[in-house]
Amino acid sequence: MTQKSNDLVLEWFEAYKNPLYGYVRSLLRNRADADDVFQETFTTLLQRGEKNSKIRYPKTYIYHIARNKAFDLMKKYKKQPVSLESLLVQPSEEYLPDWLDVEMLNLALDKISEKEREIILLKIYDEMTFREIAKVTGCLLPTVAARYLRGIKKLKKIMEKNYED
């Protein structure tokens, strides 16, 4: 490992640490598991050394590593992806319009499929493009777009119904 490759990993860490940790936390059941996967992700990058300089799209590459490690851990402990309540209990206010009720959003997100939630979170909270999400999740680009649109429509319908009540 050279100092240059370590600096590159440190630069990526600084750029992606908060959204990546939130994403990993949304997939796993507890903070300790999320901490482990987060640390393993950057350890893997450090171990790659000079190979990191050849990565063209570091954001999607890093998310892909973290996602795989999270799913490996879930398989190991036979865990299922948790509802995203753990992530969304206190989302950053900068992402939400003033009129949006956070609790209502949490309830609505809990009512759509896990695949739709994951894509919506990556698109909105992590500001990824559909192409980046496709690389992270291993889905085809049209599938990602369709799940996003279907999920947004479901959320809108749920939110409108809840707002009327």
C-alpha positions as CSV (number, residue, x, y, z in Angstrom):
1,M,0.0,0.0,0.0
2,T,1.2,3.4,-0.9
3,Q,0.5,6.7,0.7
4,K,-1.3,7.7,-2.5
5,S,-3.7,4.8,-2.4
6,N,-4.4,5.5,1.3
7,D,-5.0,9.1,0.6
8,L,-7.5,8.1,-2.1
9,V,-9.4,5.9,0.3
10,L,-9.4,8.6,2.9
11,E,-10.8,11.1,0.3
12,W,-13.6,8.6,-0.5
13,F,-14.2,8.0,3.2
14,E,-14.7,11.8,3.7
15,A,-17.0,12.1,0.7
16,Y,-19.3,9.1,1.3
17,K,-19.1,8.3,5.0
18,N,-22.5,9.8,6.1
19,P,-24.7,8.6,3.3
20,L,-23.0,5.3,3.1
21,Y,-23.4,4.6,6.8
22,G,-27.1,5.6,6.6
23,Y,-27.6,3.2,3.7
24,V,-25.9,0.3,5.5
25,R,-27.8,1.1,8.7
26,S,-31.1,0.9,6.7
27,L,-30.2,-2.6,5.5
28,L,-29.2,-4.1,8.8
29,R,-30.9,-4.6,12.1
30,N,-28.6,-2.8,14.5
31,R,-25.8,-0.3,14.9
32,A,-23.1,-2.8,15.7
33,D,-23.7,-4.7,12.4
34,A,-23.8,-1.5,10.5
35,D,-20.5,-0.4,12.1
36,D,-18.9,-3.7,11.2
37,V,-20.0,-3.6,7.6
38,F,-19.0,0.0,7.2
39,Q,-15.5,-0.7,8.6
40,E,-15.1,-3.8,6.5
41,T,-16.0,-1.8,3.4
42,F,-13.2,0.6,3.9
43,T,-10.8,-2.1,5.0
44,T,-11.4,-3.9,1.7
45,L,-10.6,-0.7,-0.1
46,L,-7.4,-0.2,1.8
47,Q,-6.4,-3.8,1.1
48,R,-6.9,-3.2,-2.7
49,G,-4.1,-0.7,-2.6
50,E,-3.0,0.6,-6.1
51,K,-6.0,-1.1,-7.8
52,N,-8.2,1.7,-6.4
53,S,-6.7,4.2,-8.8
54,K,-8.3,2.3,-11.7
55,I,-11.9,2.7,-10.3
56,R,-13.8,5.0,-12.6
57,Y,-17.0,5.4,-10.4
58,P,-15.9,5.2,-6.8
59,K,-19.4,6.0,-5.3
60,T,-21.1,3.1,-7.0
61,Y,-18.2,0.8,-6.4
62,I,-18.1,1.6,-2.7
63,Y,-21.9,1.2,-2.3
64,H,-21.7,-2.1,-4.1
65,I,-19.1,-3.4,-1.7
66,A,-21.1,-2.3,1.3
67,R,-24.3,-3.7,0.0
68,N,-22.7,-7.1,-0.7
69,K,-21.1,-7.2,2.8
70,A,-24.4,-6.3,4.4
71,F,-26.3,-9.0,2.5
72,D,-23.5,-11.5,3.3
73,L,-24.0,-10.7,7.0
74,M,-27.7,-11.0,6.7
75,K,-27.3,-14.4,5.1
76,K,-24.9,-15.4,7.8
77,Y,-27.3,-14.6,10.6
78,K,-30.4,-15.4,8.5
79,K,-31.6,-11.8,8.9
80,Q,-34.0,-10.1,6.6
81,P,-33.7,-6.5,5.6
82,V,-35.3,-4.4,8.3
83,S,-37.9,-1.8,7.6
84,L,-36.2,1.5,7.2
85,E,-37.5,2.9,10.5
86,S,-34.0,2.7,12.0
87,L,-32.7,5.1,9.3
88,L,-35.8,7.3,8.9
89,V,-36.7,8.0,12.5
90,Q,-34.8,11.3,12.3
91,P,-33.8,12.0,8.7
92,S,-31.9,15.0,8.0
93,E,-34.2,18.0,7.7
94,E,-32.3,19.3,4.6
95,Y,-33.8,16.5,2.5
96,L,-37.5,17.1,3.4
97,P,-39.8,19.9,2.5
98,D,-41.3,21.9,5.4
99,W,-44.8,20.5,5.0
100,L,-43.8,16.9,5.2
101,D,-44.5,15.0,8.4
102,V,-41.6,12.7,9.1
103,E,-43.7,10.2,11.0
104,M,-46.1,10.0,8.1
105,L,-43.2,9.4,5.7
106,N,-41.9,6.6,7.9
107,L,-45.3,4.9,7.9
108,A,-45.7,5.3,4.2
109,L,-42.2,3.9,3.4
110,D,-43.0,0.9,5.6
111,K,-45.9,0.1,3.4
112,I,-44.0,-0.3,0.1
113,S,-41.7,-3.1,-0.9
114,E,-38.1,-3.3,0.4
115,K,-36.8,-3.1,-3.2
116,E,-38.7,0.1,-3.9
117,R,-37.6,1.6,-0.6
118,E,-34.0,0.9,-1.2
119,I,-34.1,2.5,-4.7
120,I,-36.0,5.6,-3.4
121,L,-33.6,6.1,-0.5
122,L,-30.6,5.8,-2.9
123,K,-32.2,8.2,-5.3
124,I,-33.4,10.8,-2.9
125,Y,-31.2,10.7,0.2
126,D,-28.0,9.6,-1.5
127,E,-28.7,11.6,-4.7
128,M,-27.7,8.7,-7.0
129,T,-28.6,8.5,-10.6
130,F,-30.6,5.5,-11.9
131,R,-27.4,4.3,-13.6
132,E,-25.5,4.4,-10.3
133,I,-28.4,2.7,-8.5
134,A,-28.4,-0.1,-11.1
135,K,-24.7,-0.6,-10.5
136,V,-25.1,-0.7,-6.8
137,T,-28.1,-3.1,-6.7
138,G,-27.1,-5.2,-9.8
139,C,-30.5,-4.5,-11.4
140,L,-31.1,-3.4,-14.9
141,L,-31.6,0.3,-15.5
142,P,-35.2,0.0,-16.7
143,T,-36.0,-2.1,-13.6
144,V,-34.5,0.5,-11.3
145,A,-36.5,3.3,-13.0
146,A,-39.7,1.3,-12.9
147,R,-39.3,0.4,-9.2
148,Y,-38.6,4.0,-8.4
149,L,-41.7,5.3,-10.2
150,R,-43.9,2.6,-8.8
151,G,-42.6,3.3,-5.3
152,I,-43.1,7.0,-5.7
153,K,-46.7,6.5,-6.9
154,K,-47.4,4.2,-4.0
155,L,-45.9,6.7,-1.5
156,K,-48.0,9.5,-3.1
157,K,-51.2,7.5,-2.8
158,I,-50.4,6.5,0.8
159,M,-49.5,10.0,1.8
160,E,-52.6,11.5,0.2
161,K,-54.8,9.0,2.0
162,N,-53.1,9.6,5.3
163,Y,-53.3,13.4,4.8
164,E,-57.1,13.1,4.2
165,D,-57.6,11.1,7.4
